């Protein structure tokens, strides 16, 4: 006889409670395979519940395979294989305590945008226009390479700002550069050896390795990647940031660029991924021309993102494929859907086309220039340059500091953290040995609040004296 209590059910319905009770008896072996269950009417009278409640519980048990319904005979316990020896008991554990996020007075590692710097009013205005005027288009399936309107505006921007003459059909939109790296692995082949800059942005190495390709660090000199290393390490695809290397700030000169293009064109299947991640924020002189702009053999894949220019959280990046790779991409990867929502794509297209993007870039360039000058002035007035030398090449949103200290980098990094200053040593960006990297730290100032600069510099100095 099935006897169950229906007291203290909480938010659980009657049929759910009955279903769970019977299921527990089956799993515990108290109800054997082939055993007939009471009829719906008999069980409803016995438990004092409605027939509909019993019918709902039996129906769920049948749907999940715990019972079988035999016409004109009733409900029977199904034969289950690999039943647990003991009924499963959920162990109640205390909720995991989240470690409190450490608060820093100044975080010089963050690639962040202050809320006041994002054009919320303009973006919201354009989003409303898009939602009211392009409602039908918003609900259409986006092409795998991204909506045409955004690709056309990006092509126009590249023509006016970077001197790149590309057609919209070469442009692929994706949710972040990490996603696009994965597409390139599939497009170029997992049998390829990918070479990355050493030192370099460590996430790039991790992404390629997680996609199952051989990824090797390629040593650099003051002009960028060493071509001899490419042959020695048998690199097929080279990922570089020639206009502003992170973290050293190195700019690859034209002679070295032609050497690298010569390496790529010397053998079929070699490609260069040109990562132009912050070219908009070269603060002195004109933007450095792209490698794709001087490539005549179709071996350069250009890549950029709106994470630096707008905000890291917008997650819209793009790449420009050589024309010969476009049909290959469409044949091999054209089945993918675009990973950026239509709402964001159409809004960004309007933001660029109506001239707001250019105005925003100009405003932010002036803002970062003032922020950089304020930081350097505060360092000078605070006496930091008596304890450190700046390594700064006039472009991008970071520079290097070489500290005059006998402390090793680990000790110094901890001392800074204890004072509320977060900073990463240059050695963190190396794979393997770290020649000439001792006491050099990377300082990103894009998200700095000027109100804390004086106190931050004072704390840094206190760790060095």
C-alpha positions in Angstrom: 0.0 0.0 0.0 1.3 3.4 -1.0 1.1 5.9 1.9 2.5 9.4 1.6 2.2 12.6 3.7 1.1 15.8 2.0 1.9 18.2 4.8 4.4 21.0 4.5 4.7 20.9 0.7 5.8 24.5 0.4 5.8 25.6 -3.2 5.6 22.1 -4.5 2.3 21.0 -6.2 0.4 17.9 -5.1 1.1 16.0 -8.3 4.9 16.8 -8.2 5.1 15.6 -4.6 3.3 12.3 -5.4 5.5 11.8 -8.4 8.7 12.3 -6.4 7.5 10.0 -3.6 6.8 7.1 -6.0 10.0 7.7 -8.0 12.0 7.6 -4.7 10.4 4.2 -3.8 11.2 2.8 -7.3 14.9 4.0 -7.1 15.2 2.6 -3.5 13.8 -0.8 -4.6 10.7 -0.6 -2.4 8.7 -0.9 -5.6 9.9 -3.7 -7.8 10.0 -4.0 -11.6 6.7 -5.3 -12.9 4.8 -4.4 -9.7 1.4 -3.0 -10.4 0.6 0.4 -9.0 -2.9 1.1 -7.5 -5.4 2.4 -10.0 -5.9 6.2 -10.2 -9.2 6.1 -8.5 -8.1 3.7 -5.7 -4.9 5.8 -5.0 -6.9 9.0 -5.0 -9.4 7.6 -2.4 -6.6 6.2 -0.3 -4.5 9.4 -0.1 -7.5 11.8 -0.1 -6.5 13.6 -3.3 -8.1 14.1 -6.7 -7.9 11.6 -9.5 -6.4 14.4 -11.7 -3.5 14.8 -9.2 -2.8 11.0 -9.4 -3.1 11.1 -13.2 -0.6 13.9 -13.4 1.9 12.0 -11.3 1.5 8.8 -13.2 1.8 10.6 -16.5 5.1 12.1 -15.4 6.5 8.7 -14.3 5.5 7.2 -17.6 7.1 10.1 -19.6 10.4 9.6 -17.8 10.4 5.8 -18.1 9.9 4.9 -14.5 6.5 3.3 -15.2 4.6 1.7 -18.1 1.0 2.1 -19.0 -0.7 -1.1 -20.2 -4.1 -0.5 -21.8 -7.1 -1.9 -19.8 -4.6 -3.3 -17.2 -3.1 -0.3 -15.4 0.3 1.1 -14.5 3.3 -1.1 -13.8 6.8 -0.3 -12.5 9.3 -0.4 -15.4 12.4 -2.5 -15.4 15.4 -0.2 -14.9 19.0 -1.2 -15.3 21.9 0.2 -13.3 19.8 1.4 -10.4 21.8 2.9 -7.6 22.5 0.5 -4.8 21.4 3.1 -2.3 18.9 5.9 -2.9 20.6 9.1 -3.9 20.8 11.5 -1.0 21.6 15.1 -1.7 24.2 16.3 0.7 23.3 19.7 2.0 26.4 21.9 1.9 26.7 25.4 3.0 26.7 27.9 0.2 30.1 28.6 -1.1 31.5 31.8 0.3 32.7 34.1 -2.4 36.0 35.6 -1.8 35.6 39.4 -1.6 37.0 41.1 -4.6 40.1 43.0 -3.7 39.7 46.7 -3.9 42.6 48.8 -5.3 43.2 52.5 -5.1 44.7 52.3 -8.6 44.5 49.4 -11.0 47.1 49.8 -13.8 46.3 46.4 -15.4 42.7 47.2 -16.3 41.7 47.9 -19.9 38.5 49.7 -18.8 36.4 52.7 -19.7 35.0 55.1 -17.2 31.2 55.4 -17.3 31.5 59.1 -18.0 33.6 58.3 -21.2 30.9 56.2 -22.9 28.4 58.1 -25.1 25.3 56.6 -23.4 23.0 59.4 -24.5 23.9 59.1 -28.2 23.9 55.3 -28.1 20.5 55.1 -26.5 19.1 57.6 -29.0 20.4 55.6 -32.0 19.1 52.3 -30.5 15.6 53.8 -30.2 15.8 55.0 -33.8 16.9 51.5 -34.9 14.1 49.8 -32.9 11.4 52.0 -34.3 12.6 52.3 -37.9 14.2 48.9 -38.6 12.0 46.6 -36.6 11.6 44.1 -39.4 15.3 43.9 -40.2 16.1 43.4 -36.5 14.2 40.2 -36.4 15.7 38.8 -39.6 18.5 36.1 -39.4 21.9 37.8 -39.6 24.3 36.5 -42.3 27.2 34.5 -40.9 29.7 37.3 -41.7 27.5 40.0 -40.1 24.8 42.4 -41.5 25.8 44.2 -44.7 25.1 47.7 -43.2 27.7 47.3 -40.5 30.3 45.8 -42.9 29.8 48.6 -45.3 30.3 51.3 -42.6 33.4 49.5 -41.3 34.8 49.3 -44.9 34.2 53.1 -45.2 35.9 53.7 -41.9 39.0 51.6 -42.8 39.2 53.5 -46.1 39.1 57.0 -44.5 41.1 56.2 -41.3 43.5 53.4 -42.2 43.8 53.9 -46.0 42.6 50.3 -46.5 40.7 49.7 -49.7 38.5 46.6 -48.9 35.0 45.6 -49.9 32.3 44.6 -47.3 32.4 41.0 -48.6 35.8 40.6 -47.0 34.7 41.6 -43.5 33.6 39.2 -40.8 31.9 40.4 -37.7 32.2 38.4 -34.4 31.6 38.7 -30.7 35.2 39.5 -29.6 38.5 38.7 -31.1 38.8 35.4 -29.2 35.8 34.1 -31.2 37.5 35.3 -34.4 40.7 33.5 -33.5 38.7 30.3 -33.3 37.2 30.9 -36.7 40.7 31.4 -38.1 42.0 28.2 -36.6 39.1 26.3 -38.4 39.7 28.3 -41.6 43.4 27.9 -41.9 43.7 24.4 -40.4 44.6 22.8 -37.1 47.7 21.3 -38.6 49.2 24.8 -38.9 51.8 26.1 -36.4 50.7 29.4 -35.0 53.4 31.8 -33.9 52.8 34.6 -31.4 54.9 37.4 -30.1 57.2 36.8 -27.1 56.6 38.8 -25.0 52.9 39.2 -25.9 49.3 39.2 -24.7 49.2 35.9 -22.9 45.5 35.3 -23.6 46.2 34.9 -27.3 48.5 31.9 -26.6 45.9 30.3 -24.4 43.1 30.7 -27.0 45.1 29.1 -29.7 46.2 26.2 -27.5 42.6 25.6 -26.4 41.7 25.3 -30.0 44.1 22.4 -30.4 46.8 23.9 -32.5 50.5 24.1 -32.0 51.3 27.6 -30.8 54.9 28.7 -30.3 56.3 31.9 -28.9 58.5 33.8 -31.3 61.3 36.0 -29.9 61.5 39.7 -30.8 64.1 42.4 -31.1 63.7 46.1 -31.0 62.1 46.1 -34.5 59.6 43.4 -33.7 59.4 39.7 -34.7 62.7 38.1 -35.7 62.2 36.5 -39.2 64.9 33.9 -38.5 62.9 32.6 -35.6 59.9 31.9 -38.0 62.0 29.4 -40.0 63.6 27.9 -37.0 60.3 27.2 -35.3 58.5 26.2 -38.6 55.7 28.8 -38.2 52.9 28.8 -40.7 50.6 31.5 -39.3 52.1 34.6 -37.5 50.0 36.7 -35.1 51.5 40.1 -34.6 50.6 43.7 -33.6 53.1 45.7 -35.7 51.6 49.2 -35.2 51.8 49.0 -31.4 53.1 45.9 -29.8 51.7 45.0 -26.4 53.3 45.2 -23.9 56.6 46.7 -25.1 55.1 49.4 -27.3 57.5 48.5 -30.2 56.5 49.7 -33.7 57.6 47.4 -36.5 59.5 49.5 -39.1 58.7 49.3 -42.8 61.9 47.3 -43.6 61.0 44.5 -41.1 57.4 44.5 -42.4 58.5 43.8 -45.9 60.8 41.0 -44.5 57.8 39.4 -42.8 55.6 39.8 -46.0 58.4 38.1 -47.9 58.4 35.2 -45.5 54.7 34.8 -45.8 54.7 34.8 -49.6 57.6 32.4 -49.9 55.5 29.4 -49.2 51.9 28.5 -49.9 49.7 28.4 -46.8 51.5 31.0 -44.8 49.6 33.9 -43.3 50.1 36.9 -41.1 47.3 38.0 -38.7 47.7 41.7 -38.2 46.2 42.7 -34.8 45.5 46.4 -35.0 43.9 46.5 -31.5 44.5 50.2 -30.5 45.7 52.0 -33.7 43.0 54.8 -33.1 44.9 55.9 -30.0 48.3 56.8 -31.4 48.9 60.0 -29.4 51.8 61.4 -31.4 52.0 61.7 -35.2 49.8 60.0 -37.7 48.5 56.4 -37.4 51.0 53.8 -38.7 49.9 52.4 -42.1 48.7 48.8 -42.0 50.6 45.7 -43.3 47.5 44.7 -45.2 47.8 48.0 -47.1 51.2 47.1 -48.5 50.5 43.3 -49.0 50.3 42.4 -52.7 50.1 38.6 -52.3 47.0 38.3 -50.2 48.7 36.9 -47.1 47.6 39.4 -44.4 44.4 39.0 -42.3 43.6 42.3 -40.7 41.9 42.2 -37.3 40.5 45.0 -35.0 38.0 45.5 -32.2 35.6 48.1 -30.8 36.6 47.1 -27.3 39.3 49.7 -27.0 37.4 52.5 -28.8 34.0 52.1 -27.2 34.1 49.6 -24.2 35.4 46.1 -23.6 31.9 45.0 -22.8 30.4 45.7 -26.2 32.1 42.6 -27.6 32.1 43.5 -31.3 35.2 42.8 -33.3 35.9 42.2 -37.0 38.5 40.8 -39.4 39.2 41.5 -43.0 40.1 38.4 -45.1 42.3 38.4 -48.2 40.0 38.1 -51.2 41.2 34.6 -52.0 40.1 33.4 -48.5 36.5 34.7 -48.8 35.1 31.9 -50.9 36.9 29.4 -48.7 35.4 31.0 -45.6 31.9 30.9 -47.1 32.2 27.3 -48.2 33.8 26.0 -45.0 32.3 28.3 -42.3 29.3 30.0 -43.9 26.9 27.8 -41.9 27.8 29.7 -38.7 25.4 32.4 -37.5 26.8 35.8 -36.6 27.5 35.9 -32.8 26.6 39.6 -32.5 22.9 40.6 -32.1 21.2 42.6 -34.8 20.3 45.3 -32.3 24.0 46.0 -31.6 25.1 45.7 -35.3 22.5 48.1 -36.6 23.1 50.6 -33.8 26.9 50.5 -34.3 26.4 50.9 -38.1 24.4 54.0 -37.4 26.9 55.3 -34.9 29.7 55.1 -37.4 27.8 56.3 -40.5 26.3 59.4 -38.8 29.8 60.5 -37.7 29.4 59.9 -34.0 32.2 57.3 -33.9 34.8 59.7 -35.4 33.7 62.4 -32.9 34.0 59.9 -30.0 37.5 58.8 -31.1 38.7 62.4 -31.3 37.2 63.2 -27.9 38.7 60.1 -26.3 42.1 60.7 -27.9 42.2 64.2 -26.3 40.9 62.7 -23.0 43.6 60.0 -23.0 46.3 62.5 -23.9 45.3 64.7 -20.9 45.1 61.7 -18.7 48.6 60.6 -19.8 50.1 64.1 -19.3 48.5 64.4 -15.8 49.9 61.0 -14.8 53.4 61.9 -16.1 53.3 65.3 -14.4 52.1 63.7 -11.1 55.0 61.2 -11.3 57.5 64.0 -11.8 56.1 66.1 -9.0 55.8 63.1 -6.7 59.4 62.1 -7.1 58.8 58.8 -8.8 61.3 59.5 -11.6 64.1 59.5 -9.0 63.3 55.8 -8.5 62.1 54.8 -12.0 62.7 55.4 -15.8 59.8 55.5 -18.2 59.9 53.5 -21.4 57.3 55.2 -23.6 57.0 55.3 -27.4 54.2 57.8 -27.7 51.4 55.5 -28.8 48.7 53.4 -27.3 47.3 53.5 -23.8 50.1 52.0 -21.8 53.8 52.4 -21.2 56.6 50.7 -19.2 58.3 51.7 -16.0 61.8 50.4 -15.1 62.1 50.7 -11.3 65.5 51.3 -9.6 65.3 48.6 -6.9 67.0 45.6 -5.6 63.6 43.9 -4.8 62.7 41.1 -7.2 59.5 41.5 -9.2 57.4 39.2 -7.1 58.3 41.0 -3.9 57.7 44.4 -5.4 54.4 43.4 -7.0 53.1 42.1 -3.6 54.3 45.3 -1.8 52.5 47.4 -4.4 49.3 45.3 -4.0 49.5 45.7 -0.2 49.5 49.4 -0.8 46.4 49.2 -3.1 48.3 49.5 -6.4 47.8 46.8 -9.0 50.5 46.4 -11.6 51.9 43.5 -13.6 55.6 42.9 -14.3 56.8 42.6 -17.9 58.0 39.1 -17.2 54.4 37.9 -16.9 54.0 38.4 -20.7 56.9 36.1 -21.6 56.8 32.4 -22.4 60.0 30.9 -21.0 63.0 33.0 -20.2 62.6 36.7 -19.5 65.8 38.5 -20.8 66.2 42.1 -19.7 62.7 42.2 -18.1 63.7 42.5 -14.5 62.1 45.4 -12.6 60.1 46.5 -15.6 56.3 46.9 -15.0 53.5 47.5 -17.5 51.3 50.6 -16.7 47.9 50.9 -18.4 46.3 54.3 -17.7 43.1 54.2 -19.8 40.7 53.8 -16.8 42.6 55.9 -14.3 40.8 58.4 -12.2 42.9 61.6 -12.0 41.6 62.3 -8.4 43.7 59.3 -7.1 46.9 59.9 -9.0 48.8 61.9 -6.4 48.1 59.3 -3.7 48.8 56.4 -6.0 52.2 57.8 -7.0 53.0 58.5 -3.3 52.3 54.8 -2.5 54.4 53.6 -5.4 57.3 55.7 -4.2 56.9 54.3 -0.6 57.5 50.8 -2.0 60.7 51.8 -3.6 62.5 53.7 -0.9 
